[in-house]
Amino acid sequence: MIYLDNSATTKPYKEVLSSFLTVSEDYFGNPSSLHNLGSKASTLLGRAREQIAEILRVEKDEIIFTSGGTESNNLALKGVVRANRHKGNHIITTSIEHPSVYNVFQQLKEEGFEVTILPVDRNGVISLDALEKALNKNTIIVSIMHVNNEVGSIQPIAEAGALIKKNSRASFHVDAIQGFGKVSLNISESNIDLLSLSAHKFHGLKGTGLLYRRKNIPFRTEQRGGDQESSFRSGTENVAGAVSMAKAMRMVRENKEKNEQLECFRKQLTEYFSSFKGVTIVSPPIKGAPHILNVSIPGLKGEVIVHALERDGIYVSTTSACSSKKASTSRTIEAMGFSFQTNVGSVRISMSHSTTQDDVQQFIYTWNSVIPTLMEGIKKS
Ligand SMILES: Cc1ncc(COP(=O)(O)O)c(C=O)c1O
């Protein structure tokens, strides 16, 4: 099997699984319990928090453990707007956000918030001018993703952060779920107030994630309970999940040099597709994330390509995994201005630190042997 669907999810590292197992077996106490087993669990949770804070270069009290990216995004956006409604009613995001941001904005719109959705250009990137124009004294939050999950476009987060800080009182939230470990981002230099991560995108476990919340950012959570996680996320902590996420983050950091290799794979694939007649490259040809390449064969359906490659053991996907079972087109590709046919025919190849040169070669070999036959069908129809 050649797995090139890493933006949907990555295979957990063995070391991550083993740390989860060890903590679950040997330190299963509830961190809130007063006895020895509880305090051991609490110590482990604290250590995971410190390690993660050190990696992100933030303070440990600024980390809120969650169940993953969707929860982190919901918590961030709702937490800020609920606490700041008296300051203003205007919120800003982009047209290419993951549904866990985009649909929250739709929900907030229904609740009466005024929503600005920033468009993107052909490369899937927002305009800083448009952002500057959209900001006003009533803006309370701006949410911009770092790396797009479908096409790999990278947003100018540091520049956006500087503009937001200069021109408004808004908090700045970044969905950094696809970029972590692959595309660098400095939280404090980018004036980021809230940032979401999800461990299963970097060889950690599903159901584990975090929200960075800069201290002193006004925040109100809906969830009531035992006041864990500084009262921002009640519920017994997933200690084994947090420890295993810290492990995955450390391993990703140690493997940083593999990003150059990913860059090289992406270049090879881009060159290959550029000379393959009938293929449109949807991802930004340069300056895209090193692990994501979206291409299309207008006239075919993405799902047909996915299943044809799958028969030969190659796993890629149509748009994002969360929506790929629905027979719909990609909002992101539409926002970039591509035609309906290009949208329908798109597939995403997404790599990870575990992808090898052999995988890329085998992918190209299979594409060469499978796709031309499928394309014959377009000419006949
Ligand atoms: C950019 C982005 N944000 C949020 C999410 C949701 O993360 P999770 O699957 O951990 O809920 C995803 C998952 O595909 C994503 O790619």
The ligand as an SDF file (V2000), in Angstrom:
LIG
                    3D

 16 16  0  0  0  0  0  0  0  0999 V2000
   -7.5180   22.5450    8.2450 C   0  0  0  0  0  0  0  0  0  0  0  0
   -8.2950   21.6360    9.1300 C   0  0  0  0  0  0  0  0  0  0  0  0
   -8.9510   22.1340   10.1830 N   0  0  0  0  0  0  0  0  0  0  0  0
   -9.6540   21.3410   11.0120 C   0  0  0  0  0  0  0  0  0  0  0  0
   -9.7310   19.9800   10.8280 C   0  0  0  0  0  0  0  0  0  0  0  0
  -10.5160   19.1280   11.7840 C   0  0  0  0  0  0  0  0  0  0  0  0
   -9.6370   18.4130   12.6280 O   0  0  0  0  0  0  0  0  0  0  0  0
  -10.1280   17.0940   13.4040 P   0  0  0  0  0  0  0  0  0  0  0  0
  -10.2310   16.0130   12.3920 O   0  0  0  0  0  0  0  0  0  0  0  0
   -9.0420   16.8250   14.4040 O   0  0  0  0  0  0  0  0  0  0  0  0
  -11.4120   17.4110   14.0520 O   0  0  0  0  0  0  0  0  0  0  0  0
   -9.0780   19.4160    9.7180 C   0  0  0  0  0  0  0  0  0  0  0  0
   -9.2070   17.9660    9.4290 C   0  0  0  0  0  0  0  0  0  0  0  0
   -9.2160   17.5500    8.2700 O   0  0  0  0  0  0  0  0  0  0  0  0
   -8.3310   20.2570    8.8550 C   0  0  0  0  0  0  0  0  0  0  0  0
   -7.6890   19.7720    7.7990 O   0  0  0  0  0  0  0  0  0  0  0  0
  1  2  1  0
  2  3  1  0
  2 15  2  0
  3  4  2  0
  4  5  1  0
  5  6  1  0
  5 12  2  0
  6  7  1  0
  7  8  1  0
  8  9  2  0
  8 10  1  0
  8 11  1  0
 12 13  1  0
 12 15  1  0
 13 14  2  0
 15 16  1  0
M  END
$$$$
